[in-house]
Amino acid sequence: MPAALRDVVKVIESRYDPRWAESWDAVGLVCGDPDARVEKVLFAVDPVAEVVDEALEWGADLLITHHPLFLRPVNGVPATNYKGRLVHRLIAGGCGLLVAHTNADCATGGVSDALADALKLPPGKPIEPRPCDPMDKIVTFVPHADADRVLDALAIAGAGAIGDYDRCAFTTEGTGTFRPLPGANPTIGAVGKVETVAETRLEMVLSRDRRGAVLAALRAAHPYEEPAFDVLELAGEVGPRGTGRVCVLDEPEPLSMFVARVRDGLPATAGGIRVAGDSTRLVRRIAVCGGAGDSLLGAVRSIGADVYVTADLRHHPASEAREVDGAPALVDVAHWASEWPWLARAAQELEAGLTGRSRVQTRVSEIVTDPWTLHI
């Protein structure tokens, strides 16, 4: 059966969390009714007129693009300009628009991982790793008989999720003691009398943004009217997410051979591939970044990369980077081509992420939306 648009958005945003987007970015649902039914989803890099034509002609209920339609705030979407006309056409055709941009750039399995896969590179690590999401640990003390019930309630609220596991917890047994004061309504014991109870110490980690929900679940599920608990803010650590990827080949190869690998792995564009470096130079440590990547030139050099594959390298940053001792060779590809491999991966993530009987048909647009159309 078709999926609801809200469920499709939930799957995409669980994989490419909007919180990971840069502060200047504009990601998420641009248009579409969350209750609408979705049977066909088209993936594309750019929300341009030709792609909208394809979506509507195919009968897509949702268009998912990497690049935003509206990167800057607008006061309206009249059909008097081309972006407004696209929104009107999508709405009239019953097709929503969803954007995953820099949140997909930095995600594990995102744009740069897809670029590395297209070049048949081994798995890599971020060029600029990002800290993990802020994490807490909750510690509470529960009578033995209630421990599993409270644990389940906290897990449902979001605690105990670690990687591909959920309901993760650590428990120890001990003795709790307290004395109810006048006005108390103790579940165990009597007012004015010291009580001892065999209790389970329950510890679970949680994303800090789930703190309120987890505490509410604790208070609702705990048998005591005044449950004892601690919330500890955990020290941050570098996670697997981040900008770009650096991968190491099993054996070095000449730059000319590596450039052929790039040519064969990416879709062709009119602009082709630009290379700066000695074609006979051996390369092994490979840095890649989907999209415009000259802001990472310094970081790429500092990690000792032999070659850097990215897009939109500007004259002065590239020229200056080449003058530094130990500078990597540069391989500049079309912006669109460097990000296109991610579309198929995102489509697979959506199909795998829908649960129950909900299913959608996905399609990756093969329209070359690189703006350059002729190379002389």
Secondary structure as GFF3:
##gff-version 3
##sequence-region A 1 376
A	DSSP	beta_strand	3	4	.	.	.	ID=ss1
A	DSSP	alpha_helix	5	15	.	.	.	ID=ss2
A	DSSP	three_ten_helix	18	20	.	.	.	ID=ss3
A	DSSP	beta_strand	28	31	.	.	.	ID=ss4
A	DSSP	beta_strand	37	38	.	.	.	ID=ss5
A	DSSP	beta_strand	40	44	.	.	.	ID=ss6
A	DSSP	alpha_helix	49	58	.	.	.	ID=ss7
A	DSSP	beta_strand	62	65	.	.	.	ID=ss8
A	DSSP	alpha_helix	82	92	.	.	.	ID=ss9
A	DSSP	beta_strand	96	99	.	.	.	ID=ss10
A	DSSP	alpha_helix	102	105	.	.	.	ID=ss11
A	DSSP	alpha_helix	111	118	.	.	.	ID=ss12
A	DSSP	beta_strand	128	131	.	.	.	ID=ss13
A	DSSP	beta_strand	135	143	.	.	.	ID=ss14
A	DSSP	three_ten_helix	144	146	.	.	.	ID=ss15
A	DSSP	alpha_helix	147	157	.	.	.	ID=ss16
A	DSSP	beta_strand	170	178	.	.	.	ID=ss17
A	DSSP	beta_strand	195	207	.	.	.	ID=ss18
A	DSSP	three_ten_helix	208	210	.	.	.	ID=ss19
A	DSSP	alpha_helix	211	221	.	.	.	ID=ss20
A	DSSP	beta_strand	229	233	.	.	.	ID=ss21
A	DSSP	beta_strand	238	243	.	.	.	ID=ss22
A	DSSP	beta_strand	245	254	.	.	.	ID=ss23
A	DSSP	alpha_helix	255	265	.	.	.	ID=ss24
A	DSSP	beta_strand	274	276	.	.	.	ID=ss25
A	DSSP	beta_strand	282	292	.	.	.	ID=ss26
A	DSSP	three_ten_helix	294	296	.	.	.	ID=ss27
A	DSSP	alpha_helix	297	302	.	.	.	ID=ss28
A	DSSP	beta_strand	307	311	.	.	.	ID=ss29
A	DSSP	alpha_helix	315	322	.	.	.	ID=ss30
A	DSSP	beta_strand	329	333	.	.	.	ID=ss31
A	DSSP	alpha_helix	335	339	.	.	.	ID=ss32
A	DSSP	alpha_helix	341	353	.	.	.	ID=ss33
A	DSSP	beta_strand	361	364	.	.	.	ID=ss34
###
